[in-house]
Amino acid sequence: MDFKLTTLGTSAAGPIPGRWASGQYLKTGTTGLLIDCGEGLQIALQQHGLGWSSIDVILISHLHGDHIYGLPGLLTSWGLYQRNTPLTIIGPADLAPYLDAVFGYSHTRMPYPVHYIFVDANVDRTLVYEDECIEVYTLPLSHRIPTVGYLVQEKERPRTILGTAIKEYQIPYKEIPAIKSGADYQAASGEVIPNALLTHDPPPIRSFVYASDTRPNPDLLPYIKGVDILFHEATFLHELADQADLSGHSTARQAAEMARQAQVKQLIIGHFSPRYGDLRPLLAEAQSIFPNTALAKEGKVFEVPYGGRTI
């Protein structure tokens, strides 16, 4: 069962040669999520084999152009390619009138159903989407305009019943759901068999946090503790910490400090200022604080295997 992140766009402000503006794709068990959609991101999706049928939900963090200018074009292209499957778009309330204006002036109509879910950046943590496998929550960020991060995590799975136990204790099928939920089993003889002898723990839930754009925000820490993958923006090197704070961004060192404090499994840094052609200094700065840091790169895949937390 997939839990796989593809980083598609890593540039702050706008696309530059070799880097697209913000965008990521997360594939979970039954759902594909596109997170932010900067200019030209539909090309990045095509380059990496991610067609319209792979995306069920779009999550938008805020309304700065480098996170939304690619969205009208992507939605329009899907219409031209005869998409007919429903799409859910989650983001700030003003996203809908923005798209309505673009489509109105360009005389564009979506031939597939679009469902909007609006987020409130003033609420610390809100469940905004769920299906049979995952839950998506908004998280508090600190930027120049209202902005949310997103936590995507799997739902808790039932315990796994042992086939040998079913045979040994002749457990009827109708008893299995209760046992998988943690119940003991009373055999026909009256003997009570402890659940620990009948099942083993389910695989740990997997989790991903997207935190861009934001200053380092301590309010985020309780919600991201121990997550498998944290994507945290690292727009600048720490020598430009004052500029980062003024513009509502973070440095590579600050992103790493957030990861260390939250005890996450892996940190991915991205949203790099176009001033940096060579990204190795940002990586080195972050790794000096949090060694398990990787650079987001166009098309790079980060996967959390099923049944374990080894990246």
FENNOR-V581404 format. One record per pair of residues at least 4 apart in sequence whose ideal C-beta (glycine too) atoms are under 7 Angstrom apart, sorted by the first residue. I is the first residue (numbers start at 0). J is the second residue. D is the distance in whole Angstrom. If there is no record, write none. Layout:
# FENNOR-V581404
<<I	J	D> <I	J	D>>
This chain:
# FENNOR-V581404
<<0	28	5> <0	305	5> <1	26	5> <1	27	6> <1	28	7> <2	27	6> <2	205	4> <2	302	7> <2	303	5> <3	26	5> <3	300	6> <3	302	4> <4	23	6> <4	25	5> <4	207	6> <4	228	6> <4	300	7> <4	301	5> <5	23	7> <5	24	5> <5	47	6> <5	298	7> <5	300	5> <6	23	5> <6	267	7> <6	269	6> <6	295	4> <6	296	6> <6	297	7> <6	299	5> <7	19	6> <7	22	4> <7	23	6> <7	24	6> <7	40	6> <7	43	4> <7	44	7> <7	47	7> <7	297	6> <8	19	4> <8	20	5> <8	21	5> <8	22	4> <8	37	5> <8	40	6> <8	43	6> <8	297	7> <9	18	5> <9	269	4> <9	270	7> <9	271	6> <9	295	5> <9	296	6> <9	297	6> <10	14	6> <10	15	5> <10	18	4> <10	19	6> <10	20	5> <10	271	6> <10	273	6> <11	65	6> <11	234	5> <11	270	5> <11	271	6> <11	272	5> <11	273	7> <12	65	6> <12	273	6> <13	20	5> <13	38	6> <13	65	5> <14	18	6> <14	19	5> <14	20	5> <14	37	7> <14	38	5> <14	39	5> <15	273	5> <18	297	6> <19	37	6> <19	39	6> <19	40	6> <19	43	5> <19	297	6> <20	37	2> <20	38	5> <20	40	7> <20	65	4> <20	69	7> <21	35	4> <21	37	4> <21	65	6> <21	66	5> <21	211	6> <21	270	6> <22	33	7> <22	35	5> <22	36	5> <22	37	5> <22	40	4> <22	43	6> <22	69	7> <23	34	4> <23	35	7> <23	209	7> <23	230	7> <24	31	7> <24	33	6> <24	49	6> <25	32	5> <25	34	7> <25	151	6> <25	207	6> <26	31	5> <27	132	6> <27	133	5> <27	151	7> <28	132	4> <29	130	6> <29	131	7> <29	132	5> <30	55	5> <30	56	6> <30	130	6> <30	132	7> <30	133	6> <31	53	4> <31	54	5> <31	55	5> <32	56	5> <32	58	6> <32	151	7> <33	54	5> <33	57	5> <34	58	5> <34	149	6> <34	209	5> <35	59	6> <35	60	6> <35	66	4> <36	40	5> <36	57	7> <36	67	6> <36	69	4> <36	70	4> <36	73	6> <37	65	5> <37	66	6> <37	68	6> <37	69	5> <38	68	4> <38	69	5> <39	43	7> <39	69	6> <40	44	6> <40	69	4> <40	73	7> <41	45	7> <41	69	6> <41	72	6> <41	73	4> <41	76	6> <42	46	6> <43	47	6> <43	297	6> <44	49	4> <46	298	7> <47	298	5> <49	53	5> <51	77	5> <51	80	6> <51	82	5> <52	84	7> <55	87	7> <56	87	5> <56	89	7> <56	128	6> <57	86	7> <57	88	5> <57	89	7> <58	89	5> <58	90	7> <58	149	5> <59	66	7> <59	67	6> <59	89	7> <59	90	3> <59	91	7> <59	94	6> <60	66	6> <60	146	6> <60	147	6> <60	148	7> <60	211	6> <61	66	6> <61	91	6> <61	142	6> <61	144	6> <61	145	6> <61	146	4> <61	212	7> <62	67	6> <62	91	6> <62	93	6> <62	94	6> <62	97	7> <62	144	7> <63	144	7> <64	68	5> <69	73	6> <70	74	6> <71	75	6> <71	98	6> <71	101	4> <72	76	6> <73	77	7> <74	78	7> <74	109	6> <75	79	7> <75	107	5> <76	80	6> <77	82	4> <77	111	7> <78	82	7> <78	109	5> <78	110	5> <82	111	5> <83	110	7> <83	111	5> <84	111	6> <85	111	7> <85	112	5> <85	114	7> <86	111	6> <86	113	5> <87	114	5> <87	116	6> <87	128	7> <88	94	7> <88	113	6> <88	115	5> <89	116	4> <89	118	6> <89	127	5> <89	128	6> <90	94	4> <90	118	6> <91	117	7> <91	118	6> <91	145	6> <92	117	4> <93	97	6> <94	98	6> <95	99	6> <95	115	5> <96	100	6> <97	101	7> <98	102	6> <99	103	6> <100	104	6> <101	105	6> <102	107	4> <109	113	6> <116	127	5> <116	128	7> <118	125	7> <118	127	6> <118	137	5> <118	147	5> <119	125	7> <120	145	4> <120	146	6> <120	147	5> <123	139	5> <123	218	7> <124	136	5> <124	137	7> <124	138	6> <124	222	6> <125	136	6> <125	137	5> <126	134	6> <126	136	6> <127	135	6> <127	136	7> <127	137	6> <128	135	4> <129	133	7> <129	134	5> <129	135	7> <132	153	6> <132	154	6> <133	151	6> <133	152	7> <133	153	6> <133	154	7> <134	152	6> <134	154	6> <135	149	6> <135	151	5> <136	150	4> <137	147	4> <137	149	6> <138	147	6> <138	148	4> <138	149	7> <138	150	6> <138	208	7> <138	219	6> <138	222	5> <139	216	6> <139	218	5> <139	219	6> <140	146	5> <140	147	6> <140	148	5> <140	210	6> <140	213	4> <140	216	6> <141	213	5> <141	214	4> <141	216	4> <141	247	7> <142	146	4> <142	212	5> <142	213	5> <142	247	4> <143	247	4> <146	212	6> <146	213	7> <148	208	6> <148	209	6> <148	210	4> <148	213	7> <148	219	7> <149	209	5> <150	206	7> <150	208	5> <150	222	6> <151	206	7> <151	207	5> <152	204	6> <152	206	4> <153	204	4> <153	205	5> <155	204	6> <156	201	4> <156	202	6> <157	179	4> <157	180	6> <157	201	6> <158	179	5> <158	181	6> <158	198	4> <158	199	7> <158	200	7> <158	201	6> <159	198	6> <159	199	5> <159	201	6> <160	164	7> <160	165	6> <160	175	6> <160	178	6> <160	179	6> <160	197	6> <160	198	5> <161	197	6> <161	198	6> <161	199	7> <162	166	7> <163	167	6> <164	168	6> <164	170	7> <164	196	7> <164	197	4> <165	170	5> <168	184	6> <168	186	6> <168	192	6> <170	174	5> <170	175	7> <170	184	6> <174	178	6> <174	184	6> <175	179	6> <176	180	6> <177	182	4> <178	182	6> <178	184	6> <178	194	6> <178	197	5> <178	198	6> <179	198	7> <181	194	6> <182	194	6> <183	191	5> <183	192	6> <183	193	6> <183	194	5> <184	192	5> <184	197	6> <185	189	7> <185	191	5> <186	190	5> <186	192	6> <192	196	6> <192	197	6> <194	198	6> <202	305	6> <202	306	4> <203	308	6> <205	227	5> <205	303	4> <206	226	4> <206	227	5> <207	226	7> <207	227	7> <207	228	5> <208	223	5> <208	226	5> <208	229	5> <208	230	7> <209	230	5> <210	219	7> <210	229	7> <210	230	7> <210	231	5> <210	232	7> <211	230	7> <211	232	4> <211	269	7> <211	270	5> <212	232	6> <212	247	6> <212	248	6> <212	270	6> <213	232	6> <213	249	6> <214	244	6> <214	247	6> <214	248	7> <214	249	6> <215	249	5> <215	253	4> <215	256	7> <215	257	5> <219	223	6> <220	224	7> <220	260	6> <220	261	5> <223	229	6> <223	261	5> <223	263	6> <224	261	5> <224	262	6> <225	262	6> <225	263	7> <226	263	5> <226	264	7> <227	264	5> <227	265	7> <227	303	5> <227	308	6> <228	264	7> <228	265	5> <228	267	6> <228	301	6> <228	303	7> <229	258	6> <229	261	7> <229	263	4> <229	266	5> <230	267	5> <230	269	6> <230	295	7> <231	249	7> <231	254	4> <231	257	6> <231	258	7> <231	266	6> <231	268	6> <232	248	6> <232	249	5> <232	254	7> <232	269	6> <232	270	4> <233	249	6> <233	250	6> <233	251	4> <233	254	4> <233	268	4> <233	269	7> <233	270	7> <233	271	7> <233	281	6> <233	285	6> <234	243	6> <234	248	4> <234	249	6> <234	270	5> <234	271	7> <234	272	5> <235	239	4> <235	242	6> <235	243	5> <235	248	6> <235	250	5> <235	272	6> <236	250	6> <236	251	6> <236	280	6> <236	281	6> <236	284	6> <237	250	4> <237	251	7> <237	252	4> <237	284	6> <239	243	6> <239	250	7> <240	244	6> <240	250	5> <241	245	6> <242	246	6> <243	248	4> <243	249	6> <243	250	5> <249	253	4> <249	254	5> <251	255	6> <251	268	6> <251	281	4> <251	284	4> <251	285	4> <252	256	6> <252	284	5> <252	285	7> <252	288	6> <253	257	7> <254	258	7> <254	266	7> <254	268	5> <254	285	6> <255	259	6> <255	266	6> <255	285	4> <255	288	4> <255	289	4> <255	292	6> <256	260	6> <256	288	6> <257	261	6> <258	263	5> <258	266	4> <258	289	4> <259	288	6> <259	289	5> <264	308	6> <264	310	6> <265	291	5> <265	293	7> <265	310	5> <266	285	7> <266	289	5> <266	291	7> <266	292	4> <267	293	5> <267	295	5> <267	301	6> <268	281	6> <268	285	5> <268	292	6> <268	294	6> <268	295	7> <269	295	3> <271	275	5> <271	278	6> <271	281	7> <275	281	6> <278	282	6> <278	294	6> <279	283	6> <280	284	6> <281	285	6> <282	286	6> <282	292	7> <282	294	5> <283	287	6> <285	289	6> <285	292	4> <286	290	5> <286	292	5> <295	299	7> <301	310	6> <303	308	7> <303	310	6> <304	309	6>>
